[in-house]
Amino acid sequence: MQCSPDPEDVAPMAVSTHDIPVFNEAFDPYGPEGFLALDIDTFSKFMQRTDNRAMSKPTIVRGIPWRILAICRSQQGNRHSVGSRNKTNHNFGFFLQCNNDDILQKRGMWRCYGSATLEVLNADGPSIQKKIHHSFHNSEVDWGFSNYDNYETLISPKEGYVVNDTIKLRCRFTADVPSGANYMWDSKHHTGCIGLRNQGATCYMNSILQAFYFTTGFRRAVYNMEVGTEPNESNIVLAMQRVFYELQMSNEAVETNSLTRAFGWDKLDAFNQHDVQEFCRVLLDNLETKMKGTSEEKSIPNLFRGNMKSFIKCTDVEYESSRTESFYDVQLNVLGMDSLERAFEAYTAIELLDDENKYDAGDFGLQRAEKGVKFVELPPVLHVQLMRFQYCGVEQKINERFSFPEKMNLSNCCELSPQLTEEDCVYSLHAVLVHSGEFHGGHYVTYINVNLHESTVDPTVSARWCKFDDDVVSRTTTDDAIAVNFGGEKTMNSSAYMLVYVRDNAIDQVLAPIPDAHIPQTVSRTFEMERLHRNREKKKLEEEQLCMNIALVTPDIVATNHAFDLIDQETLHDQIPHEIVWKHMMTAELYQFVHDRLFEKSARPRIDMFDSDEEAKEARRNSINTINPRSFRFRLWRMTDGYGLERLSQKLTTRLRPMEVSV
């Protein structure tokens, strides 16, 4: 694979492009994938001119344009070879081009990772397909093959790639969200969801919180919890309610500082990655403890708790010993397993106790027996922890390929009964939590099917997977959410480490949407007041940057001062009233302002100086033009505590000296 020269070096040849519909009418220009087509109708003529170029019409994906770029490369034969000295070798270049419009190139530094399948169609047989993966950036806008395939093969009538002197190029591609200083990705606008800000190394926490948030049954329980009397700084319930409320109501990425403070973490803890499974359990245990004795006491167990039976059953006599235990997640081995189904089979596999390992059955003596585990109750929300991190002589991450289905039936692993029917064993995949990196560090993201409830209620609605990468949320394909995260040698140490499945017959209960109007009033009132206070503080800070504080010192005040300075510092700061003025105020406006404060208030209309409307700007200009400087019977002098360069050599008797402010 090579990067082609800049397409602007040579003017492209006029080539007709057949318009092929991109997906459907609901095509999302900020979506994750696109399709490109380019038909070169006069291929023989196109390949006669060196560096001839053709580009398809653009398809917008992730908000930026993508094109097919075809190039003719002609290379003279080897002059040392007798038969090929005068022969011209044609090379056909096939590239995917990203974001090469002039306007977009002026944005400066940008980067966008994409993968594609470059395809040449065949009229009679299989097409030629070649895959590329590349991180496009402003200095490398195209990627592909400078010699896609043997030219003689392409033009051969027997092969079927060029028919009636027309070659058909196709490209299906996917792209990540572009990054760069001048690219502002609006997650709320493009996906309807917002992300969580990373405090340093809290991506693991963000991934879990997003999975909990989209489990709306859990979110509803958190909304209904009693805050209690704990101080706000250490109140985990209040912090969780705040995070969930902001995720539902805000338009910008949400801070999690209040939640980490409630856990008692300092800033250093925010830069240390904690164990994800441990964090998940600590959070659920903490909330479940605070729910005891309230109306929400059974909310968490009713969502996440299941029961499994460990048993030993004799094969030759009627004797069985069993014990039932509760679980909130299932931990499965990845090492030596190739799929989730295989891991569950191994987890519930029956072990035969025989020979020297016979079971002591009390009065029956030593007996042959079967030992195993069966699920006797499955939760509506099943958390599956994949044991990717293990100690195998050394601490390491296991990145073996481990597939998992979008639909799962666990009936073979269960002890069916009237309380656990086969219908209760069918699950749909709701979220995939992914780790990229090594044992001691890396990055965590979450893929969530935000449309699972709607697609269950209405079968015509398709899955809608989104990728939650801290504060960036983007649409993604089903393959990118599931198959790409199976792990394996080619995945750059990126693989799923936790799966969230929702039982099909509980989806309507667990994932039912929560309208804004159904949020408890105590919750909405609390955080709307917080938001109002934040907005006021933000506005105050913005105004402080745009304003300045002045003191109006009149001659009679100066006359009463008998100290060394023109005005006593204590009098200046404590007794004289101060006024706030805009820093960008014109001198004429300043004179008018002082006149209104010290003398007679004028009847001029009040004009907002920061109104960007053209009419307001014109009104301000007209108002300034009507101010007559000679109408003011006073002059303004600016009191400074510095000296101009031209007066540095002079010894002045005061630190504060006046400088006239002329109109």
Salt bridges, closest charged atoms under 4 A:
ASP19 OD1 - LYS57 NZ 3.33
ASP28 OD2 - ARG475 NH1 3.78
ASP39 OD2 - HIS18 NE2 3.74
ASP39 OD1 - ARG170 NH1 2.80
ASP41 OD1 - HIS18 NE2 3.30
ASP51 OD1 - ARG73 NE 3.61
ASP101 OD1 - ARG67 NH1 2.98
GLU140 OE1 - HIS134 NE2 2.74
GLU140 OE1 - HIS137 NE2 3.71
GLU230 OE2 - LYS290 NZ 2.84
GLU246 OE1 - ARG531 NH2 3.26
GLU246 OE2 - ARG534 NH2 3.29
GLU255 OE2 - ARG197 NE 3.41
ASP316 OD1 - ARG368 NH1 3.96
GLU320 OE2 - LYS309 NZ 3.53
GLU325 OE2 - ARG323 NH2 3.38
ASP329 OD1 - ARG281 NH2 2.98
ASP354 OD2 - ARG368 NE 3.26
GLU395 OE1 - HIS440 NE2 2.99
GLU415 OE1 - LYS309 NZ 2.65
ASP469 OD1 - HIS443 NE2 2.64
ASP471 OD2 - ARG197 NH1 3.94
ASP504 OD2 - LYS407 NZ 2.40
ASP508 OD1 - HIS453 NE2 2.89
GLU528 OE2 - ARG531 NH1 3.74
GLU530 OE2 - ARG242 NH2 2.81
ASP565 OD2 - ARG655 NH2 3.16
GLU579 OE1 - ARG597 NE 3.23
GLU589 OE1 - ARG620 NH2 2.75
ASP596 OD1 - HIS595 ND1 3.64
GLU614 OE2 - LYS617 NZ 3.95
GLU618 OE1 - ARG621 NH2 2.70
GLU660 OE2 - ARG635 NE 3.84
